[in-house]
Amino acid sequence: MEQTDTLRTLNYSGIFLSCFSEYSEKCIHATPEHVLLYLYSGEQIIEDRGEKIVIKAGECAFIRRDHRLIMYKNSVGKDLYKGISLTFGRSVLREFYSKMNRSEIPKKPSVSEKNIFKLEIRPDITSLFQSLTPYFDGHTKPTEGVAHLKLLEGIYAILNSSEDLYPVLFDFTEPWKVDILGFLNENYRDDLTMEQIASYTGRSLATFKRDFKKISHLTPQKWLIKKRLEAAYFKLKEENKKVQDVYMEVGFKNPSHFSTAFKREYGFSPSDL
């Protein structure tokens, strides 16, 4: 994280306030949990795989977990950057999901590969974040119970925003099965067969393929390649690593296959970075 002046961050049981008095800050976002972000003032630019998403004061965004993103937190004129984010752990989501009325769950929501979703500002989102302001302005820590209720309120706000966020939030099916995306994000570099991945996540191959369709429109093989390429892009651009050092780090077996796949995905060769 790069900063030149005063940065203040408060954490109340997964609810974060970030406020700083400088013109710009660049940081790497790599949280393993989903995040709901609301900007009170300033501007935030999120760079994901070459695409830039701009979030302005009064806007809200949902950020998918397990992805490395580059964030720029900027002051705008005399308005300093100030934002609040809610972080949703798996245990909170599982508890919420277990209590849901299954009839309320969309039967066939579309599956998105996006990592950042800008949400339309609705009354439920506005009231949620307005209710959090006094805790940070007065430095009064909310009780664990209140913080938990605010996280639940945040989940409802996300689900009310779009049916497409149901399979993103609840990318698990049965409580005894290992979370598919959690496992793949931790082990995408390994040379595993689909049968091995299915077994490690507590599924038969057929069940694994069926469950995977609920969380991605890609096949598992294509998802792994895309994930490896995203990791390689980040290492080449942000860590200034060499191509010959990167391709094996992210799980490719030979540089030729890596270079071909990279150019197909991004439109230029990895050496061009």
C-alpha positions in Angstrom: 0.0 0.0 0.0 1.4 3.4 -1.0 0.4 6.6 0.9 2.0 9.9 1.7 -0.2 11.5 4.4 -2.8 10.5 6.9 -4.8 7.3 6.5 -7.3 6.2 9.1 -9.0 2.8 9.0 -11.4 1.5 11.6 -12.7 -2.0 11.7 -15.8 -3.0 13.6 -16.4 -6.7 13.2 -16.0 -6.7 9.4 -17.3 -3.2 8.9 -14.5 -0.9 7.8 -14.2 2.9 7.5 -11.4 4.3 5.4 -10.7 8.0 5.4 -7.5 9.8 4.5 -6.2 13.3 3.8 -4.2 13.0 0.7 -4.8 13.3 -3.0 -4.3 9.8 -4.1 -3.6 6.3 -2.7 -2.9 3.1 -4.6 -3.4 -0.3 -3.0 -3.8 -3.9 -3.9 -7.1 -5.5 -2.9 -6.9 -9.2 -2.4 -9.5 -10.0 0.2 -10.8 -13.6 0.4 -14.3 -12.4 1.2 -17.0 -10.5 -0.7 -17.1 -6.8 0.0 -19.9 -4.1 -0.3 -18.4 -0.7 -0.7 -20.1 2.7 -0.4 -18.3 6.0 -1.1 -19.2 9.0 1.0 -16.8 11.4 -0.7 -13.9 11.4 -3.1 -13.4 8.9 -5.9 -12.3 5.3 -6.2 -11.0 3.7 -9.4 -10.8 -0.1 -9.5 -8.6 -1.7 -12.2 -9.5 -5.3 -13.0 -7.7 -7.1 -15.9 -7.1 -3.9 -17.8 -10.7 -2.5 -17.2 -11.2 0.5 -15.0 -14.4 1.0 -13.0 -15.0 4.4 -11.5 -17.0 4.8 -8.3 -18.0 8.3 -7.3 -19.4 9.8 -4.1 -22.8 8.4 -3.3 -22.2 5.3 -5.4 -22.0 1.7 -4.2 -20.3 -1.4 -5.6 -20.1 -5.1 -4.8 -16.7 -6.7 -5.1 -16.3 -10.4 -5.6 -14.0 -12.3 -3.3 -10.7 -14.1 -4.2 -9.5 -11.6 -6.9 -6.5 -9.3 -6.9 -7.5 -5.8 -7.9 -5.7 -2.5 -8.1 -7.5 0.3 -6.3 -6.9 4.1 -6.5 -8.5 6.1 -3.7 -8.6 9.7 -4.7 -9.6 13.0 -3.2 -11.7 15.2 -5.4 -11.0 18.9 -4.9 -11.5 19.6 -1.2 -13.4 16.4 -0.7 -11.2 13.8 0.9 -11.7 10.1 0.2 -14.1 8.5 2.7 -15.7 5.1 2.3 -17.3 2.3 4.3 -17.2 -1.3 3.3 -18.9 -4.4 4.7 -17.1 -7.7 4.5 -19.1 -10.9 4.3 -17.5 -14.1 5.7 -18.5 -17.5 4.6 -20.0 -18.4 7.9 -22.4 -15.4 7.8 -23.4 -16.2 4.2 -24.0 -19.9 5.1 -26.1 -19.0 8.1 -28.2 -16.5 6.0 -28.6 -19.1 3.2 -29.7 -21.8 5.6 -32.6 -19.7 6.8 -33.8 -18.5 3.4 -37.1 -19.5 2.0 -36.2 -21.6 -1.0 -39.2 -20.3 -3.0 -37.6 -16.9 -2.9 -34.4 -18.0 -4.6 -34.4 -17.4 -8.4 -34.5 -20.7 -10.3 -32.2 -19.8 -13.2 -30.3 -16.5 -12.6 -27.7 -15.6 -15.2 -24.1 -16.5 -14.2 -21.6 -13.6 -14.4 -17.8 -13.6 -14.5 -17.6 -10.0 -13.4 -15.6 -9.2 -10.3 -17.1 -5.7 -9.7 -20.8 -4.9 -9.8 -21.9 -1.2 -9.5 -25.2 -1.2 -7.7 -28.1 1.1 -8.3 -28.6 3.3 -5.3 -31.8 2.2 -3.6 -33.4 3.3 -0.3 -32.2 0.1 1.4 -28.6 0.8 0.5 -28.8 4.5 1.4 -30.4 3.8 4.8 -27.9 1.1 5.6 -24.8 3.3 5.1 -26.4 6.4 6.7 -27.1 4.3 9.8 -23.4 3.4 10.0 -22.1 7.0 9.9 -22.7 7.9 13.5 -20.5 5.0 14.7 -17.5 6.3 12.8 -18.1 10.0 13.4 -18.5 9.5 17.1 -15.9 6.7 17.4 -18.5 4.6 19.2 -18.1 0.9 18.5 -21.3 -1.0 17.7 -22.0 -4.2 19.6 -21.3 -7.5 17.9 -25.1 -8.0 17.6 -25.6 -4.6 15.8 -22.6 -5.3 13.5 -24.0 -8.7 12.6 -27.5 -7.2 11.9 -25.8 -4.6 9.6 -24.1 -7.4 7.7 -27.4 -9.2 7.2 -29.0 -5.9 6.1 -26.1 -5.6 3.5 -26.9 -9.1 2.2 -30.5 -8.2 1.6 -29.5 -5.0 -0.1 -27.2 -6.9 -2.5 -29.8 -9.5 -3.3 -32.5 -6.8 -3.9 -30.2 -5.2 -6.4 -29.9 -8.1 -8.8 -30.9 -11.7 -9.1 -27.5 -12.3 -10.8 -25.8 -11.8 -7.4 -27.5 -14.9 -5.9 -25.1 -17.4 -7.4 -22.1 -15.1 -6.7 -23.0 -14.7 -3.0 -24.0 -18.3 -2.4 -21.5 -20.2 -4.5 -21.9 -23.3 -2.3 -24.6 -25.9 -2.3 -24.4 -28.3 0.6 -22.8 -27.6 4.0 -20.6 -30.7 3.9 -19.1 -29.9 0.5 -16.0 -27.9 0.1 -16.6 -24.5 -1.5 -15.6 -24.9 -5.2 -14.3 -21.4 -5.9 -12.5 -21.3 -2.5 -10.7 -24.5 -3.4 -9.9 -23.5 -7.0 -8.6 -20.1 -6.0 -6.2 -21.7 -3.6 -5.1 -24.6 -5.9 -5.4 -23.2 -9.4 -1.6 -23.6 -10.0 -1.7 -27.3 -9.3 -1.8 -29.9 -12.1 -5.1 -31.6 -11.0 -7.5 -33.6 -13.1 -11.2 -32.8 -12.9 -11.8 -36.1 -11.1 -9.3 -35.1 -8.4 -10.8 -31.6 -8.0 -14.3 -33.2 -7.7 -13.0 -35.6 -5.1 -11.2 -32.9 -3.1 -14.4 -30.8 -3.0 -16.5 -33.8 -1.8 -18.3 -34.5 -5.0 -18.6 -37.0 -7.7 -17.5 -35.8 -11.1 -21.1 -35.4 -12.4 -22.1 -33.5 -9.2 -19.0 -31.3 -9.5 -19.8 -30.4 -13.1 -23.4 -29.7 -12.2 -22.5 -27.5 -9.2 -19.9 -25.6 -11.2 -22.5 -24.6 -13.8 -24.3 -22.8 -11.0 -21.3 -20.5 -10.4 -19.8 -20.0 -13.8 -20.8 -20.1 -17.5 -17.2 -21.4 -18.3 -16.2 -25.0 -18.1 -13.9 -25.8 -15.1 -10.9 -26.2 -17.5 -11.6 -22.7 -19.1 -12.1 -21.2 -15.7 -8.7 -22.5 -14.6 -6.9 -21.1 -17.6 -8.6 -17.7 -17.2 -7.6 -17.7 -13.5 -4.0 -18.5 -14.3 -3.9 -15.8 -17.0 -5.3 -13.2 -14.6 -2.6 -14.1 -12.1 0.1 -14.0 -14.7 -1.1 -10.6 -15.9 -0.9 -9.2 -12.4 2.6 -10.6 -11.8 3.9 -9.3 -15.1 2.4 -5.8 -14.8 2.5 -5.1 -11.1 5.4 -7.2 -9.8 7.5 -6.7 -13.0 8.4 -10.4 -13.2 9.8 -12.0 -16.3 7.7 -14.2 -18.6 10.0 -17.2 -18.0 9.5 -16.9 -14.3 5.8 -16.4 -14.4 4.3 -19.1 -16.6 5.2 -22.0 -14.3 4.3 -20.0 -11.2 0.7 -19.8 -12.3 0.4 -23.4 -13.5 1.3 -23.5 -17.2 3.7 -26.3 -18.3 5.4 -24.6 -21.2 6.0 -21.0 -22.4 4.5 -21.5 -25.8 1.1 -22.7 -24.5 1.2 -19.8 -22.0 2.0 -17.2 -24.6 -0.7 -18.4 -27.0 -3.4 -18.4 -24.3 -2.3 -15.0 -23.0 -2.5 -13.4 -26.4 -5.9 -15.0 -27.1 -7.2 -13.5 -23.8 -5.6 -10.1 -23.9 -4.9 -9.4 -27.5 -1.1 -9.0 -27.0 1.8 -11.3 -26.0 3.0 -11.4 -22.4 6.4 -10.0 -23.4 4.6 -6.8 -24.5 3.9 -6.0 -20.8 
